[in-house]
Amino acid sequence: MRIYLDDIRDAPIGMRLCRTAEEAIDLIASGKVSFISFDHDLGTWLTGYDVACYIERTVANGKIRCPAWRVHSANPIGRDNIMRAMQSAKRFT
């Protein structure tokens, strides 16, 4: 499954839209997510960075494989934080 995490933009064709971090985390926990595109600011107290940190922890614990990813967020600090967490997750695969 390919997911697009964003609270405002629509998902590209072929991707499942997740409006909240909780929704994305639920799908990731299923182990069926092969790709994720991240936004950082989601309009709630959880962010795309929280999702990236969840992926990092879950991959490190051997519960899922690290999905392919990209960051489409316009928030430069949030983008950098997500990238660092996902690069860290990738080293566990």
Secondary structure, DSSP 8 states (H G I E B T S, - for coil): -EEEE-SSS---TT-EEE-SHHHHHHHHHTT---EEEE-S--SSS--HHHHHHHHHHHHHTTSS---EEEE--S-HHHHHHHHHHHHHHHTT-
